[in-house]
Amino acid sequence: MKRMKKILSGLFVFALAMLLTGCSSEKRIIRIAHAQSETHPEHLGLLKFKEIVEDKLGDKYEVQIYPNELLGSAQKAIELTQTGAIDFVVAGTANLETFADVYEVFSMPYLFTSEEAYHEVMNDTDYMQPIYHSTDESGFRVLTWYNAGTRNFYSTKRIETPEDLKGQKIRVQQSPASVNMVNAFGAAASPMSFGEVYTAIQQGVIHGAENNELALTNNKHGEVAKYYSYNRHQMVPDMLVGNAKLLNDMPQEDLDVFMEAALASTEVETAEWDKAVQEAKDYAQNVQGVEFIDVDVQKFKDAVKDVQAEMLAANPSIQDLYDHIQTINAKYEGKE
Ligand code: GCU
């Protein structure tokens, strides 16, 4: 009887130890946060990331994806990634400006003159490396980019010319460059996080916002703002950002797999983008009753014509990347 008791208590201690160390928990859980829904191209790209990491390193890592700002707004999730509380986050470059001001370049209105130039610049992984490493000291770095389309104004009030923006409160991302840009257009910029926009429009706190077409459907903004105007002021990439310590400490062969997975996620995401935009437009038009308005883009360009020069004068660290982008722009304008 005594022996039995001893065996049983031994078993109990063993079971407890297994529970505490977690028998299957030799695996490192990799948490990725993003702000989009589960049908968004970024989520589909991240599923590819998970598939590759788990296929090749499934005995060591389990990847968990948290969509819909479940772990907080982009800014909050970046802070969590800095400390290592989560491992990766997808965030627009506007959110990175406070950590490395080179990212301000993407907030310039009319920076890229074609989608081709935008894609070529962003797909040049070698060129982007030093920029991606520019946040190392802040505890995170960029692995790859995702297409977030072209940003346009949308509102509860019709916008056809920059004059129509006067007196309109327009939500912008929480970065000084974004605020300046929208104010330069003549609107009153109202910075807030992405997740707050729907309610703010619904309650009349703001008139509208500016974003790609997917914001109308994935984030339901088309339920509350019925005029979407193609003034095409920006193409701003989203970035897959990783905790620097995790990336620096992992064995090189693991890092190679994470990088391969990151690049593959970009391929999936960018391949899905155009289709997703078309679907969003169809749904917004036919179900939500959003009107898509073609405007005279030149008038919008004229309204902000000094902004690029002002930004370059204020922030020398964007000059090199700006010049590089101009070279690629010229190539697709046939000016080379
Ligand atoms: C887009 C972009 C996000 C960004 C959001 C915003 O959806 O993909 O990264 O956060 O716009 O305007 O806040």
Boltz pocket constraint, residues with backbone or C-beta under 6 A from the ligand:
constraints:
  - pocket:
      binder: B
      contacts: [[A, 35], [A, 74], [A, 90], [A, 91], [A, 92], [A, 148], [A, 173], [A, 192], [A, 193], [A, 194], [A, 210], [A, 211], [A, 212], [A, 215], [A, 238]]
      max_distance: 6.0
